[in-house]
Amino acid sequence: MLRVVLAQPRGFCAGVERAIEIVERALKKYGPPIYVRHEIVHNRHVVEDLRTRGAVFVDELDEIPPGAITVFSAHGVAQRIEELAAERSLPVIDATCPLVAKVHAEGRRYAAAGREVVLVGHAGHAEVEGTIGRIPGKVYLVQTVADVAGLTVTDPAKLAYVTQTTLSVDDTRQIIAALKARFPEIKGPDVRDICYATQNRQTAVRELAQQADLILVVGSRNSSNSNRLREIGAELGRPSYLIEDAGDLRPEWFAGVGSVGLTAGASAPDALVQDVIAGLQRIGPVEITTMQGVAEDVSFRLPPELADDSLADESLVA
């Protein structure tokens, strides 16, 4: 009998739920197609589900017909993207996570105070590109402690930092410590920019590692927060696998394994967790328990044009 321990919390966060509901309500209010710049959230199953209902995902604004309803993804966009949309008279609905928008505002405040900004984050990630494009002036991107050692700035006394919201808390603390050691006058929010959901899921994985022989993380390969969960499990000495769905399960992983910890990144719907449980049951008998953990009750307001309750969609991916 394989014991399966479900992490608590796991899966969708409030920012992801809001972003998906924005697309669903826009489809209901305006009718398809609705154009979304980049993946609304980093999960292939969510994107495909919305695509079947009339959402069209594009990489660039010039792929969107004039006048078409346009949604910006939960990761946020650079200021120039917003300006280009205005120049093309695209009606925009902004699904940027409010916690990402908060980082943008912090960065702008530091820049307005005459400070250059260091962004701790992953190069090429949609959130990082959006944040850099929201902060006027010089923004330095650092990904590791080694990057801090090689950083050359204009004025070490006029420096601040912000962070991507989906980073490893421990790794980020190390980078911040390196920044403070090298630039003692640097200002910043410690790890408070890392969102509540990311921190809660990382804490839950640490607890899972105490209870399970192996850890499964449900999430997409391009999901930053899901990758961090897998990395934390591995750092704690547990074989850890990032899987998109039950199709990624390999029976050989479970030879000699008595217990499996199962969690999901903040952009992975619970339907995929249930799919993985069913996949494990096809391998052999399982016993399911849920660990104690934080009960999240965070919610974010929808944009005013979509706040009408009649637009609520019972089919929100869950």
Order of alpha helices (4+ residues) and beta strands (2+ residues): beta-alpha-beta-alpha-beta-beta-alpha-beta-alpha-beta-alpha-beta-alpha-beta-alpha-alpha-beta-alpha-beta-beta-alpha-beta
